[in-house]
Amino acid sequence: MANKNKSLCIPDCKKGKKEENKIRCCICARWFHPACLKLTEEEAEGIWPCFTCRQLPSKVDNLQQSMNQLMEMTKTILGKISDQSPVLNTIESMKHEITGISQGILSKTDLPDNLCQTIDCVKKEIQERNNCQSSS
């Protein structure tokens, strides 16, 4: 079973803290036993990044590529939204005009006089027909 003690070089470290022969990662500064990592003396000399830290550049590259793709998708979406702006403005304008016309018909304030008279005549005619039908 793997030892979860962070002070050991790797989870399966057999050497423990007492082993003096250690190498230090030049990036994360963790200490490792060359024997636990199966490193030769030549591999353990000089500046040495551990296996986890060696993967950092590729992880950063992958993250950068993902961020670039996300930025391109965001630009595309924003471009499509801004392209729709004139359409949305036209729809809003038409909605406003329709609302104004319907309110004008209901209030008869914005209609020409002859149309108001025609509407009144039609209403009167409908009322008279309804009255005639009720009394029959």
C-alpha positions in Angstrom: 0.0 0.0 0.0 1.3 3.5 -0.9 2.5 5.7 1.9 0.8 9.1 1.8 3.5 10.9 3.9 4.4 14.0 1.9 7.9 14.1 3.4 8.8 10.9 1.5 10.1 11.2 -2.0 7.5 9.1 -3.7 4.4 7.2 -2.3 6.3 3.9 -2.5 9.5 5.2 -1.0 11.4 2.4 0.8 14.3 4.5 2.0 12.5 6.9 4.4 13.9 10.1 5.9 17.1 8.5 7.1 18.6 8.0 3.7 21.2 10.7 3.1 21.6 10.3 -0.7 18.9 12.6 -2.1 18.5 14.9 -5.0 16.4 18.1 -5.0 14.0 19.2 -7.8 15.2 22.5 -9.2 11.6 23.7 -9.7 9.4 22.4 -6.8 12.3 21.9 -4.3 11.1 18.4 -3.2 13.7 15.9 -2.3 13.9 12.4 -3.9 16.0 9.3 -3.5 17.7 8.5 -6.8 17.2 4.8 -6.0 13.5 5.3 -5.6 13.3 7.0 -9.0 15.7 4.4 -10.5 18.1 7.2 -11.6 21.7 6.6 -12.4 24.4 8.8 -10.8 24.8 10.7 -14.0 21.0 11.4 -14.2 21.0 12.6 -10.6 23.8 15.1 -11.1 23.5 18.9 -11.7 20.2 20.7 -12.2 17.4 18.2 -12.1 13.7 18.7 -12.5 11.4 16.0 -11.1 9.1 14.1 -13.4 6.0 16.1 -12.4 7.7 19.4 -13.0 9.0 18.2 -16.4 5.4 18.0 -17.5 4.7 21.7 -16.6 5.7 23.2 -20.0 3.4 20.9 -22.0 0.5 21.5 -19.5 1.0 25.3 -19.9 1.1 24.9 -23.7 -2.2 22.9 -23.6 -3.8 25.5 -21.3 -2.7 28.3 -23.6 -4.1 26.5 -26.6 -7.4 26.0 -24.8 -7.6 29.6 -23.8 -6.9 30.7 -27.4 -9.7 28.5 -28.6 -12.0 29.9 -26.0 -11.1 33.4 -27.0 -11.8 32.7 -30.7 -15.2 31.1 -29.8 -16.1 34.1 -27.6 -15.1 36.5 -30.5 -17.3 34.5 -32.9 -20.3 34.6 -30.5 -19.9 38.3 -29.8 -19.6 38.9 -33.5 -22.9 37.0 -34.2 -24.6 38.9 -31.4 -23.5 42.3 -32.7 -24.5 41.2 -36.3 -28.0 40.7 -34.9 -28.2 44.1 -33.4 -29.8 45.8 -36.4 -32.4 43.1 -36.6 -33.2 43.4 -32.9 -33.5 47.2 -33.2 -35.9 46.8 -36.2 -38.0 44.3 -34.2 -38.1 46.6 -31.2 -39.0 49.5 -33.5 -41.8 47.5 -35.1 -43.1 46.4 -31.7 -43.2 50.0 -30.5 -45.0 51.1 -33.7 -47.6 48.3 -33.3 -48.1 49.2 -29.7 -48.6 52.8 -30.7 -51.1 51.9 -33.4 -53.1 49.5 -31.2 -53.3 52.2 -28.5 -54.3 54.8 -31.1 -57.1 52.5 -32.3 -58.3 52.0 -28.8 -58.1 55.7 -27.9 -58.8 57.0 -31.4 -56.4 60.0 -30.6 -53.8 59.4 -33.3 -56.3 58.5 -36.1 -57.6 60.9 -38.7 -61.1 62.3 -38.0 -62.8 60.6 -41.0 -61.5 57.2 -39.7 -62.8 58.0 -36.2 -66.2 58.8 -37.7 -66.2 55.6 -39.7 -65.3 53.6 -36.5 -68.1 55.3 -34.6 -70.6 54.6 -37.4 -69.6 50.9 -37.5 -70.0 50.6 -33.7 -73.4 52.4 -33.9 -74.5 50.0 -36.7 -73.4 47.0 -34.7 -75.2 48.2 -31.6 -78.4 48.8 -33.6 -78.3 45.3 -35.2 -77.7 43.8 -31.8 -80.7 45.7 -30.4 -82.9 44.7 -33.3 -82.0 41.0 -32.8 -82.6 41.2 -29.1 -86.1 42.7 -29.5 -87.1 40.1 -32.2 
